[in-house]
Amino acid sequence: MYVRDAKNREEVWLLDHIESMGLDETAFRSRDYVVAVDETSGEKAGFGRIRVHKPDDAADVCELTSIGVLEGWRGQGVGAHVVERLVEYAGDEGFDTVYSLTGEGAYLAQFGFQRIDESELPDVLRERLEAKRDGSDPDAVSLSIDVAEFRMPDRFREAFKRAPEGRDEAGDEESPEDFGIDPESATYKYDTGR
């Protein structure tokens, strides 16, 4: 199991799973995502995104968002390693702090994310928090972490090393749907702005 940058051809796969999981797809760009992949079967297990906000009147802000793990892969450290890779990426890009607006605060707290008061959020994220509460995540709260404070619990490392324990072999053969093509009508499922 490993985590890598998403590829352009995975846009439809990402959009399908974001939609089915009810995650935030605002300002979708596949290059902002990472994907967890089983190296033996090639099966995709999970994904996540770092969104960089570039307000005109303030410093850039880094937001961790849209973390999703496919049902058969949950409990195997996939999400933890997606989060780890995204926080590492944020640090590599020069961000000291990563924010998250989510109803899953207890999950992120395991890595060192701490709840912060909404008044401490950069303006662009206060607006995002309101929008998330009105849309995809009514229970969203604001969290942040200093990149240097991120910690991966050992149990997630061990689970990730053993993944895919207890799973049937599954291939990752591509189908027309993976490329956004509806085979019944030969049309594209999503408009990705291209």
CYANA upper distance limits for C-alpha pairs under 8 A (distance plus 0.5 A):
  1 MET  CA     36 ALA  CA      7.37
  1 MET  CA     37 VAL  CA      6.07
  1 MET  CA     38 ASP  CA      4.77
  1 MET  CA     39 GLU  CA      5.90
  1 MET  CA     40 THR  CA      8.44
  1 MET  CA    160 PHE  CA      7.31
  1 MET  CA    161 LYS  CA      7.54
  1 MET  CA    163 ALA  CA      7.17
  1 MET  CA    164 PRO  CA      8.44
  2 TYR  CA     36 ALA  CA      6.09
  2 TYR  CA     37 VAL  CA      6.02
  2 TYR  CA     38 ASP  CA      7.03
  2 TYR  CA     39 GLU  CA      7.38
  3 VAL  CA     34 VAL  CA      7.00
  3 VAL  CA     35 VAL  CA      6.00
  3 VAL  CA     36 ALA  CA      4.70
  3 VAL  CA     37 VAL  CA      6.68
  3 VAL  CA     81 HIS  CA      7.62
  3 VAL  CA     82 VAL  CA      6.96
  3 VAL  CA     85 ARG  CA      7.62
  4 ARG  CA     34 VAL  CA      5.91
  4 ARG  CA     35 VAL  CA      6.00
  4 ARG  CA     36 ALA  CA      6.97
  4 ARG  CA     37 VAL  CA      8.19
  5 ASP  CA     31 ARG  CA      7.60
  5 ASP  CA     32 ASP  CA      8.50
  5 ASP  CA     33 TYR  CA      6.72
  5 ASP  CA     34 VAL  CA      4.77
  5 ASP  CA     35 VAL  CA      6.62
  6 ALA  CA     10 GLU  CA      7.13
  6 ALA  CA     30 SER  CA      6.65
  6 ALA  CA     31 ARG  CA      6.54
  6 ALA  CA     32 ASP  CA      8.16
  6 ALA  CA     33 TYR  CA      5.92
  6 ALA  CA     34 VAL  CA      5.35
  6 ALA  CA     35 VAL  CA      6.03
  7 LYS  CA     11 GLU  CA      7.97
  7 LYS  CA     30 SER  CA      7.30
  7 LYS  CA     31 ARG  CA      7.40
  8 ASN  CA     30 SER  CA      6.48
  8 ASN  CA     31 ARG  CA      7.51
  9 ARG  CA    178 ASP  CA      8.32
  9 ARG  CA    179 PHE  CA      6.94
 10 GLU  CA     14 LEU  CA      6.57
 10 GLU  CA     30 SER  CA      7.81
 10 GLU  CA    178 ASP  CA      7.49
 10 GLU  CA    179 PHE  CA      7.83
 11 GLU  CA     15 LEU  CA      6.56
 11 GLU  CA     29 ARG  CA      8.43
 11 GLU  CA     30 SER  CA      6.14
 11 GLU  CA    179 PHE  CA      8.20
 12 VAL  CA     16 ASP  CA      6.44
 12 VAL  CA    177 GLU  CA      8.03
 12 VAL  CA    178 ASP  CA      6.29
 12 VAL  CA    179 PHE  CA      6.43
 12 VAL  CA    180 GLY  CA      5.80
 12 VAL  CA    190 TYR  CA      7.71
 13 TRP  CA     17 HIS  CA      6.85
 13 TRP  CA    178 ASP  CA      6.04
 13 TRP  CA    179 PHE  CA      8.18
 14 LEU  CA     18 ILE  CA      6.46
 14 LEU  CA     30 SER  CA      8.17
 14 LEU  CA     47 PHE  CA      8.33
 15 LEU  CA     19 GLU  CA      6.47
 15 LEU  CA     25 GLU  CA      8.11
 16 ASP  CA     20 SER  CA      6.63
 17 HIS  CA     21 MET  CA      6.45
 17 HIS  CA     68 GLY  CA      8.34
 18 ILE  CA     22 GLY  CA      6.54
 18 ILE  CA     23 LEU  CA      5.55
 18 ILE  CA     24 ASP  CA      7.56
 18 ILE  CA     25 GLU  CA      7.24
 18 ILE  CA     66 SER  CA      7.80
 18 ILE  CA     68 GLY  CA      7.92
 19 GLU  CA     23 LEU  CA      6.77
 19 GLU  CA     25 GLU  CA      8.29
 21 MET  CA     68 GLY  CA      7.85
 22 GLY  CA    136 SER  CA      6.91
 23 LEU  CA     66 SER  CA      6.10
 23 LEU  CA     67 ILE  CA      8.46
 23 LEU  CA     68 GLY  CA      8.42
 23 LEU  CA    136 SER  CA      6.83
 24 ASP  CA     65 THR  CA      7.99
 24 ASP  CA     66 SER  CA      6.34
 24 ASP  CA    132 LYS  CA      8.27
 24 ASP  CA    136 SER  CA      6.65
 25 GLU  CA     66 SER  CA      7.96
 28 PHE  CA    192 THR  CA      8.46
 29 ARG  CA     33 TYR  CA      8.09
 32 ASP  CA     49 ARG  CA      5.98
 32 ASP  CA     50 ILE  CA      6.25
 32 ASP  CA     51 ARG  CA      7.04
 33 TYR  CA     47 PHE  CA      7.17
 33 TYR  CA     48 GLY  CA      5.89
 33 TYR  CA     49 ARG  CA      4.80
 33 TYR  CA     50 ILE  CA      7.16
 34 VAL  CA     47 PHE  CA      5.93
 34 VAL  CA     48 GLY  CA      6.05
 34 VAL  CA     49 ARG  CA      6.91
 34 VAL  CA     82 VAL  CA      7.45
 34 VAL  CA     85 ARG  CA      8.36
 34 VAL  CA     86 LEU  CA      8.01
 35 VAL  CA     44 LYS  CA      7.33
 35 VAL  CA     45 ALA  CA      7.91
 35 VAL  CA     46 GLY  CA      6.23
 35 VAL  CA     47 PHE  CA      4.82
 35 VAL  CA     48 GLY  CA      7.35
 35 VAL  CA     82 VAL  CA      7.80
 36 ALA  CA     44 LYS  CA      6.36
 36 ALA  CA     45 ALA  CA      5.86
 36 ALA  CA     46 GLY  CA      5.55
 36 ALA  CA     47 PHE  CA      6.47
 36 ALA  CA     78 VAL  CA      7.20
 36 ALA  CA     81 HIS  CA      8.47
 36 ALA  CA     82 VAL  CA      7.21
 37 VAL  CA     42 GLY  CA      6.44
 37 VAL  CA     43 GLU  CA      6.16
 37 VAL  CA     44 LYS  CA      4.98
 37 VAL  CA     45 ALA  CA      6.18
 37 VAL  CA     46 GLY  CA      7.99
 38 ASP  CA     42 GLY  CA      5.65
 38 ASP  CA     43 GLU  CA      5.87
 38 ASP  CA     44 LYS  CA      6.97
 38 ASP  CA     45 ALA  CA      7.58
 38 ASP  CA    163 ALA  CA      8.42
 38 ASP  CA    164 PRO  CA      8.01
 39 GLU  CA     43 GLU  CA      8.22
 41 SER  CA    169 GLU  CA      7.45
 41 SER  CA    170 ALA  CA      6.81
 41 SER  CA    171 GLY  CA      5.98
 41 SER  CA    172 ASP  CA      7.26
 42 GLY  CA    171 GLY  CA      7.14
 42 GLY  CA    172 ASP  CA      6.09
 43 GLU  CA    170 ALA  CA      7.25
 43 GLU  CA    171 GLY  CA      6.58
 43 GLU  CA    172 ASP  CA      5.42
 44 LYS  CA    172 ASP  CA      8.00
 45 ALA  CA     69 VAL  CA      6.49
 45 ALA  CA     70 LEU  CA      6.03
 45 ALA  CA     73 TRP  CA      6.39
 45 ALA  CA     78 VAL  CA      7.53
 46 GLY  CA     67 ILE  CA      8.11
 46 GLY  CA     68 GLY  CA      5.94
 46 GLY  CA     69 VAL  CA      4.56
 46 GLY  CA     70 LEU  CA      6.20
 46 GLY  CA     73 TRP  CA      8.27
 46 GLY  CA     78 VAL  CA      6.96
 46 GLY  CA     79 GLY  CA      7.19
 46 GLY  CA     82 VAL  CA      7.98
 47 PHE  CA     66 SER  CA      8.23
 47 PHE  CA     67 ILE  CA      6.29
 47 PHE  CA     68 GLY  CA      5.89
 47 PHE  CA     69 VAL  CA      7.01
 47 PHE  CA     79 GLY  CA      8.05
 47 PHE  CA     82 VAL  CA      6.87
 48 GLY  CA     64 LEU  CA      8.27
 48 GLY  CA     65 THR  CA      7.04
 48 GLY  CA     66 SER  CA      5.79
 48 GLY  CA     67 ILE  CA      4.60
 48 GLY  CA     68 GLY  CA      6.71
 48 GLY  CA     82 VAL  CA      6.63
 48 GLY  CA     83 VAL  CA      7.65
 48 GLY  CA     86 LEU  CA      8.01
 49 ARG  CA     64 LEU  CA      6.49
 49 ARG  CA     65 THR  CA      5.83
 49 ARG  CA     66 SER  CA      6.26
 49 ARG  CA     67 ILE  CA      7.15
 49 ARG  CA     86 LEU  CA      7.44
 50 ILE  CA     62 CYS  CA      7.23
 50 ILE  CA     63 GLU  CA      6.14
 50 ILE  CA     64 LEU  CA      5.26
 50 ILE  CA     65 THR  CA      6.70
 50 ILE  CA     86 LEU  CA      6.67
 50 ILE  CA     90 ALA  CA      7.97
 51 ARG  CA     62 CYS  CA      6.37
 51 ARG  CA     63 GLU  CA      5.55
 51 ARG  CA     64 LEU  CA      6.89
 51 ARG  CA     65 THR  CA      7.54
 52 VAL  CA     60 ASP  CA      7.18
 52 VAL  CA     61 VAL  CA      6.16
 52 VAL  CA     62 CYS  CA      5.11
 52 VAL  CA     63 GLU  CA      6.73
 53 HIS  CA     60 ASP  CA      6.09
 53 HIS  CA     61 VAL  CA      5.56
 53 HIS  CA     62 CYS  CA      6.83
 53 HIS  CA     63 GLU  CA      8.13
 53 HIS  CA    124 VAL  CA      7.88
 54 LYS  CA     58 ALA  CA      8.19
 54 LYS  CA     59 ALA  CA      7.48
 54 LYS  CA     60 ASP  CA      5.16
 54 LYS  CA     61 VAL  CA      7.15
 55 PRO  CA     59 ALA  CA      7.35
 55 PRO  CA     60 ASP  CA      6.94
 55 PRO  CA    124 VAL  CA      7.47
 61 VAL  CA     95 PHE  CA      8.39
 61 VAL  CA     98 VAL  CA      8.21
 61 VAL  CA     99 TYR  CA      8.46
 61 VAL  CA    122 PRO  CA      8.08
 62 CYS  CA     90 ALA  CA      7.53
 62 CYS  CA     95 PHE  CA      7.48
 62 CYS  CA     97 THR  CA      7.70
 62 CYS  CA     98 VAL  CA      5.80
 62 CYS  CA     99 TYR  CA      6.72
 63 GLU  CA     98 VAL  CA      6.24
 63 GLU  CA     99 TYR  CA      5.24
 63 GLU  CA    100 SER  CA      5.93
 63 GLU  CA    101 LEU  CA      8.34
 64 LEU  CA     83 VAL  CA      8.40
 64 LEU  CA     86 LEU  CA      7.79
 64 LEU  CA     87 VAL  CA      8.38
 64 LEU  CA     98 VAL  CA      7.16
 64 LEU  CA     99 TYR  CA      6.57
 64 LEU  CA    100 SER  CA      5.53
 64 LEU  CA    101 LEU  CA      8.32
 65 THR  CA    100 SER  CA      6.85
 65 THR  CA    101 LEU  CA      7.81
 65 THR  CA    102 THR  CA      8.39
 67 ILE  CA     79 GLY  CA      7.41
 67 ILE  CA     82 VAL  CA      8.06
 67 ILE  CA     83 VAL  CA      8.09
 68 GLY  CA     79 GLY  CA      7.43
 69 VAL  CA     73 TRP  CA      6.92
 69 VAL  CA     74 ARG  CA      6.56
 69 VAL  CA     78 VAL  CA      7.29
 69 VAL  CA     79 GLY  CA      6.53
 70 LEU  CA     74 ARG  CA      7.10
 72 GLY  CA    167 ARG  CA      8.26
 73 TRP  CA     78 VAL  CA      7.52
 73 TRP  CA    164 PRO  CA      7.91
 74 ARG  CA     78 VAL  CA      7.48
 74 ARG  CA     79 GLY  CA      8.26
 75 GLY  CA    159 ALA  CA      8.17
 76 GLN  CA    156 PHE  CA      7.52
 76 GLN  CA    159 ALA  CA      5.32
 76 GLN  CA    160 PHE  CA      5.96
 76 GLN  CA    162 ARG  CA      8.22
 76 GLN  CA    163 ALA  CA      6.36
 76 GLN  CA    164 PRO  CA      7.98
 77 GLY  CA     81 HIS  CA      6.81
 77 GLY  CA    155 ARG  CA      8.42
 77 GLY  CA    156 PHE  CA      5.04
 77 GLY  CA    157 ARG  CA      7.12
 77 GLY  CA    158 GLU  CA      8.37
 77 GLY  CA    159 ALA  CA      5.84
 77 GLY  CA    160 PHE  CA      5.22
 77 GLY  CA    163 ALA  CA      8.46
 78 VAL  CA     82 VAL  CA      6.80
 78 VAL  CA    160 PHE  CA      6.76
 79 GLY  CA     83 VAL  CA      6.68
 80 ALA  CA     84 GLU  CA      6.64
 80 ALA  CA    152 MET  CA      7.95
 80 ALA  CA    156 PHE  CA      7.03
 81 HIS  CA     85 ARG  CA      6.59
 81 HIS  CA    156 PHE  CA      8.36
 81 HIS  CA    157 ARG  CA      8.47
 81 HIS  CA    160 PHE  CA      8.25
 82 VAL  CA     86 LEU  CA      6.78
 83 VAL  CA     87 VAL  CA      6.69
 84 GLU  CA     88 GLU  CA      6.65
 84 GLU  CA    150 PHE  CA      8.32
 84 GLU  CA    152 MET  CA      7.86
 85 ARG  CA     89 TYR  CA      6.62
 86 LEU  CA     90 ALA  CA      6.73
 87 VAL  CA     91 GLY  CA      6.83
 87 VAL  CA     98 VAL  CA      7.54
 87 VAL  CA    147 VAL  CA      6.84
 87 VAL  CA    150 PHE  CA      8.21
 88 GLU  CA     92 ASP  CA      6.66
 88 GLU  CA    147 VAL  CA      7.88
 89 TYR  CA     93 GLU  CA      6.72
 90 ALA  CA     94 GLY  CA      7.03
 90 ALA  CA     95 PHE  CA      5.89
 90 ALA  CA     96 ASP  CA      8.25
 90 ALA  CA     98 VAL  CA      7.64
 90 ALA  CA    147 VAL  CA      8.10
 91 GLY  CA     95 PHE  CA      5.56
 91 GLY  CA     96 ASP  CA      6.74
 91 GLY  CA    147 VAL  CA      6.53
 95 PHE  CA    147 VAL  CA      7.99
 96 ASP  CA    146 ASP  CA      6.11
 96 ASP  CA    147 VAL  CA      5.92
 96 ASP  CA    148 ALA  CA      8.01
 97 THR  CA    144 SER  CA      7.16
 97 THR  CA    145 ILE  CA      6.10
 97 THR  CA    146 ASP  CA      5.02
 97 THR  CA    147 VAL  CA      6.17
 98 VAL  CA    144 SER  CA      6.04
 98 VAL  CA    145 ILE  CA      5.98
 98 VAL  CA    146 ASP  CA      7.04
 98 VAL  CA    147 VAL  CA      7.19
 99 TYR  CA    142 SER  CA      7.73
 99 TYR  CA    143 LEU  CA      6.12
 99 TYR  CA    144 SER  CA      4.75
 99 TYR  CA    145 ILE  CA      7.14
100 SER  CA    142 SER  CA      6.49
100 SER  CA    143 LEU  CA      5.64
100 SER  CA    144 SER  CA      6.63
101 LEU  CA    129 LEU  CA      6.71
101 LEU  CA    132 LYS  CA      8.35
101 LEU  CA    140 ALA  CA      6.10
101 LEU  CA    141 VAL  CA      5.90
101 LEU  CA    142 SER  CA      5.22
101 LEU  CA    143 LEU  CA      6.79
102 THR  CA    137 ASP  CA      7.35
102 THR  CA    139 ASP  CA      7.61
102 THR  CA    140 ALA  CA      4.65
102 THR  CA    141 VAL  CA      5.90
102 THR  CA    142 SER  CA      7.28
102 THR  CA    143 LEU  CA      8.35
103 GLY  CA    137 ASP  CA      6.92
103 GLY  CA    138 PRO  CA      8.01
103 GLY  CA    139 ASP  CA      5.23
103 GLY  CA    140 ALA  CA      4.57
103 GLY  CA    141 VAL  CA      6.48
104 GLU  CA    108 LEU  CA      7.35
104 GLU  CA    140 ALA  CA      8.09
105 GLY  CA    109 ALA  CA      6.56
105 GLY  CA    113 PHE  CA      8.40
105 GLY  CA    115 ARG  CA      8.02
105 GLY  CA    141 VAL  CA      7.56
105 GLY  CA    143 LEU  CA      7.65
106 ALA  CA    110 GLN  CA      7.42
107 TYR  CA    111 PHE  CA      8.44
108 LEU  CA    112 GLY  CA      7.48
108 LEU  CA    113 PHE  CA      6.06
109 ALA  CA    113 PHE  CA      5.10
109 ALA  CA    114 GLN  CA      6.55
110 GLN  CA    151 ARG  CA      8.38
110 GLN  CA    152 MET  CA      8.34
110 GLN  CA    153 PRO  CA      7.76
111 PHE  CA    150 PHE  CA      6.10
111 PHE  CA    151 ARG  CA      5.40
111 PHE  CA    152 MET  CA      6.25
111 PHE  CA    153 PRO  CA      7.60
112 GLY  CA    145 ILE  CA      6.86
112 GLY  CA    149 GLU  CA      7.00
112 GLY  CA    150 PHE  CA      6.08
112 GLY  CA    151 ARG  CA      6.78
113 PHE  CA    143 LEU  CA      6.47
113 PHE  CA    144 SER  CA      5.76
113 PHE  CA    145 ILE  CA      5.18
113 PHE  CA    150 PHE  CA      8.17
114 GLN  CA    143 LEU  CA      5.74
114 GLN  CA    144 SER  CA      6.04
114 GLN  CA    145 ILE  CA      6.87
115 ARG  CA    141 VAL  CA      7.79
115 ARG  CA    142 SER  CA      6.29
115 ARG  CA    143 LEU  CA      4.76
115 ARG  CA    144 SER  CA      7.05
116 ILE  CA    120 GLU  CA      7.14
116 ILE  CA    121 LEU  CA      8.23
116 ILE  CA    142 SER  CA      6.23
116 ILE  CA    143 LEU  CA      5.92
116 ILE  CA    144 SER  CA      7.29
117 ASP  CA    121 LEU  CA      7.73
117 ASP  CA    142 SER  CA      7.45
118 GLU  CA    126 ARG  CA      7.08
118 GLU  CA    142 SER  CA      6.89
119 SER  CA    126 ARG  CA      8.33
121 LEU  CA    125 LEU  CA      6.50
121 LEU  CA    126 ARG  CA      6.40
121 LEU  CA    142 SER  CA      8.14
122 PRO  CA    126 ARG  CA      6.96
123 ASP  CA    127 GLU  CA      6.96
124 VAL  CA    128 ARG  CA      6.86
125 LEU  CA    129 LEU  CA      6.42
126 ARG  CA    130 GLU  CA      6.95
127 GLU  CA    131 ALA  CA      6.85
128 ARG  CA    132 LYS  CA      6.53
129 LEU  CA    133 ARG  CA      6.66
129 LEU  CA    140 ALA  CA      7.47
129 LEU  CA    141 VAL  CA      7.99
129 LEU  CA    142 SER  CA      7.97
130 GLU  CA    134 ASP  CA      6.72
131 ALA  CA    135 GLY  CA      6.54
132 LYS  CA    136 SER  CA      5.96
132 LYS  CA    137 ASP  CA      5.77
132 LYS  CA    138 PRO  CA      7.09
132 LYS  CA    140 ALA  CA      7.39
133 ARG  CA    137 ASP  CA      5.56
133 ARG  CA    138 PRO  CA      4.32
133 ARG  CA    139 ASP  CA      6.89
133 ARG  CA    140 ALA  CA      6.47
134 ASP  CA    138 PRO  CA      6.57
145 ILE  CA    149 GLU  CA      7.25
145 ILE  CA    150 PHE  CA      7.49
146 ASP  CA    150 PHE  CA      7.48
152 MET  CA    156 PHE  CA      7.52
152 MET  CA    157 ARG  CA      7.78
153 PRO  CA    157 ARG  CA      7.42
154 ASP  CA    158 GLU  CA      6.76
155 ARG  CA    159 ALA  CA      6.62
156 PHE  CA    160 PHE  CA      6.52
157 ARG  CA    161 LYS  CA      6.77
158 GLU  CA    162 ARG  CA      6.95
159 ALA  CA    163 ALA  CA      6.64
174 GLU  CA    178 ASP  CA      6.49
175 SER  CA    179 PHE  CA      7.78
176 PRO  CA    180 GLY  CA      7.12
176 PRO  CA    181 ILE  CA      5.70
176 PRO  CA    182 ASP  CA      7.38
176 PRO  CA    183 PRO  CA      6.93
177 GLU  CA    181 ILE  CA      5.52
177 GLU  CA    182 ASP  CA      6.49
177 GLU  CA    183 PRO  CA      7.77
180 GLY  CA    187 THR  CA      8.47
180 GLY  CA    188 TYR  CA      5.63
180 GLY  CA    189 LYS  CA      5.59
180 GLY  CA    190 TYR  CA      6.95
181 ILE  CA    186 ALA  CA      6.40
181 ILE  CA    187 THR  CA      5.97
181 ILE  CA    188 TYR  CA      5.09
181 ILE  CA    189 LYS  CA      6.52
182 ASP  CA    186 ALA  CA      5.72
182 ASP  CA    187 THR  CA      5.89
182 ASP  CA    188 TYR  CA      6.56
182 ASP  CA    189 LYS  CA      6.77
183 PRO  CA    187 THR  CA      8.03
